[in-house]
Amino acid sequence: MSIYVVTGGSSGIGAKTVELLKECGHETVNIDLNGGDINANLATKEGRQAAIDELHRRYPDGIDAMICNAGVNRNIPLIISLNYFGATQMAMGVFDLLKKRGGSCVVVSSNTIAQGAARMDVVGMLNNQADEERILALVKDYDRRTAHTFYAATKYALARWARRMSASWGAQGVRINAVAPGNVRTAMTDQLGPQERVAVDALPVPINYGSGALMDPNDLANAIVFLASPQAHGVNGVVLFVDGGTDALLNSEKVY
Ligand SMILES: NC(=O)c1ccc[n+]([C@@H]2O[C@H](COP(=O)([O-])OP(=O)(O)OC[C@H]3O[C@@H](n4cnc5c(N)ncnc54)[C@H](O)[C@@H]3O)[C@@H](O)[C@H]2O)c1
């Protein structure tokens, strides 16, 4: 039995991941705003630190995996604070616990990173300065209709961060990878407005071609559990697109 920590495990992809891990007989710890084993607001420094402290208190001998899944696609400041800092700070905050058990980390990015919408200036600020207050001050007046460009930026920066960390973490026995989901049937996509839904439906998902169906949360949970598990021992620093082939369809000439 291994100890898996999942953020945002009360709903959607995170809930399916927790369910699958439990079916496999593992101990899981869900950190979420509500309904978690640990309730914490990971969009705040205090919430992250409280969750990190609690994990150290509960598991002084270490944990086997940290799955940084919690994320939102509405509210630009929340997107910045939760999607990027809520994932990177949590992962770094439990690195010592992962190291104790030769564990691994999976961060949940998005296949929007491959679709050209990400604000690369924001990506640069996140990856190279990581100054949360400064970035929040810069984005505070942006029109909420541009939220998707900030969403894609946080997910791009998160995937790049994971790749940047992977060599030095790997050398210390801890793997880190990212999954990049396509559109998945969860609370996040249920709340899309009519225009957003048209845009989503316009993106073909080859494995579901013609059916109008989004990805199933199970598809993501299986990929996340694999990447986090010892079966993926040789996989480090990878961004795994779990989007039914949409990225390959749109970017087939880009091999790496
Ligand atoms: N659904 C999709 O189509 C899709 C596509 C690409 C990427 N993703 C990413 O997958 C991840 C999971 O998304 P989902 O679709 O399952 O969403 P969801 O809305 O079903 O679940 C998100 C979970 O995060 C929790 N959460 C929200 N704010 C929080 C906070 N401040 N602190 C702690 N927990 C908080 C929620 O309570 C919820 O349990 C996200 O990072 C999302 O960006 C989703």
The ligand as an SDF file (V2000), in Angstrom:
LIG
                    3D

 44 48  0  0  0  0  0  0  0  0999 V2000
  -12.1700   19.4360  -17.3340 N   0  0  0  0  0  0  0  0  0  0  0  0
  -11.3940   19.7320  -18.3440 C   0  0  0  0  0  0  0  0  0  0  0  0
  -11.8280   19.7680  -19.5040 O   0  0  0  0  0  0  0  0  0  0  0  0
   -9.9240   20.0210  -18.1240 C   0  0  0  0  0  0  0  0  0  0  0  0
   -9.1170   20.1810  -19.2550 C   0  0  0  0  0  0  0  0  0  0  0  0
   -7.7550   20.4600  -19.0750 C   0  0  0  0  0  0  0  0  0  0  0  0
   -7.2410   20.5610  -17.7920 C   0  0  0  0  0  0  0  0  0  0  0  0
   -8.0680   20.3750  -16.7130 N   0  0  0  0  0  0  0  0  0  0  0  0
   -7.4660   20.5160  -15.3840 C   0  0  0  0  0  0  0  0  0  0  0  0
   -7.7560   19.3660  -14.6150 O   0  0  0  0  0  0  0  0  0  0  0  0
   -7.8020   19.7040  -13.2340 C   0  0  0  0  0  0  0  0  0  0  0  0
   -9.0790   19.1740  -12.6250 C   0  0  0  0  0  0  0  0  0  0  0  0
  -10.1660   19.7790  -13.2880 O   0  0  0  0  0  0  0  0  0  0  0  0
  -11.6590   19.1940  -13.2340 P   0  0  0  0  0  0  0  0  0  0  0  0
  -12.2170   19.3730  -14.5820 O   0  0  0  0  0  0  0  0  0  0  0  0
  -11.6660   17.8880  -12.5830 O   0  0  0  0  0  0  0  0  0  0  0  0
  -12.3320   20.3230  -12.3130 O   0  0  0  0  0  0  0  0  0  0  0  0
  -13.4210   20.2570  -11.1600 P   0  0  0  0  0  0  0  0  0  0  0  0
  -13.9740   21.6320  -11.0860 O   0  0  0  0  0  0  0  0  0  0  0  0
  -14.3560   19.1050  -11.3600 O   0  0  0  0  0  0  0  0  0  0  0  0
  -12.5420   19.9470   -9.8620 O   0  0  0  0  0  0  0  0  0  0  0  0
  -11.6320   20.8810   -9.3480 C   0  0  0  0  0  0  0  0  0  0  0  0
  -11.4280   20.6000   -7.8690 C   0  0  0  0  0  0  0  0  0  0  0  0
  -10.5170   21.5960   -7.3680 O   0  0  0  0  0  0  0  0  0  0  0  0
  -11.0460   22.0750   -6.1360 C   0  0  0  0  0  0  0  0  0  0  0  0
  -10.6100   23.4520   -5.8780 N   0  0  0  0  0  0  0  0  0  0  0  0
  -11.0360   24.5830   -6.5120 C   0  0  0  0  0  0  0  0  0  0  0  0
  -10.4780   25.6640   -5.9700 N   0  0  0  0  0  0  0  0  0  0  0  0
   -9.6690   25.2210   -4.9580 C   0  0  0  0  0  0  0  0  0  0  0  0
   -8.8360   25.8710   -4.0210 C   0  0  0  0  0  0  0  0  0  0  0  0
   -8.7260   27.2140   -3.9920 N   0  0  0  0  0  0  0  0  0  0  0  0
   -8.1550   25.1190   -3.1240 N   0  0  0  0  0  0  0  0  0  0  0  0
   -8.2940   23.7510   -3.1280 C   0  0  0  0  0  0  0  0  0  0  0  0
   -9.0610   23.0840   -4.0060 N   0  0  0  0  0  0  0  0  0  0  0  0
   -9.7600   23.8080   -4.9040 C   0  0  0  0  0  0  0  0  0  0  0  0
  -12.5590   22.0220   -6.3090 C   0  0  0  0  0  0  0  0  0  0  0  0
  -13.2280   22.0780   -5.0530 O   0  0  0  0  0  0  0  0  0  0  0  0
  -12.7210   20.7100   -7.0480 C   0  0  0  0  0  0  0  0  0  0  0  0
  -12.8370   19.6100   -6.1690 O   0  0  0  0  0  0  0  0  0  0  0  0
   -7.6740   21.2290  -13.1840 C   0  0  0  0  0  0  0  0  0  0  0  0
   -6.3460   21.5900  -12.8880 O   0  0  0  0  0  0  0  0  0  0  0  0
   -8.0380   21.6540  -14.5830 C   0  0  0  0  0  0  0  0  0  0  0  0
   -7.4660   22.8940  -14.9340 O   0  0  0  0  0  0  0  0  0  0  0  0
   -9.3770   20.1170  -16.8500 C   0  0  0  0  0  0  0  0  0  0  0  0
  1  2  1  0
  2  3  2  0
  2  4  1  0
  4  5  1  0
  4 44  2  0
  5  6  2  0
  6  7  1  0
  7  8  2  0
  8  9  1  0
  8 44  1  0
  9 10  1  0
  9 42  1  0
 10 11  1  0
 11 12  1  0
 11 40  1  0
 12 13  1  0
 13 14  1  0
 14 15  2  0
 14 16  1  0
 14 17  1  0
 17 18  1  0
 18 19  2  0
 18 20  1  0
 18 21  1  0
 21 22  1  0
 22 23  1  0
 23 24  1  0
 23 38  1  0
 24 25  1  0
 25 26  1  0
 25 36  1  0
 26 27  1  0
 26 35  1  0
 27 28  2  0
 28 29  1  0
 29 30  1  0
 29 35  2  0
 30 31  1  0
 30 32  2  0
 32 33  1  0
 33 34  2  0
 34 35  1  0
 36 37  1  0
 36 38  1  0
 38 39  1  0
 40 41  1  0
 40 42  1  0
 42 43  1  0
M  CHG  2   8   1  16  -1
M  END
$$$$
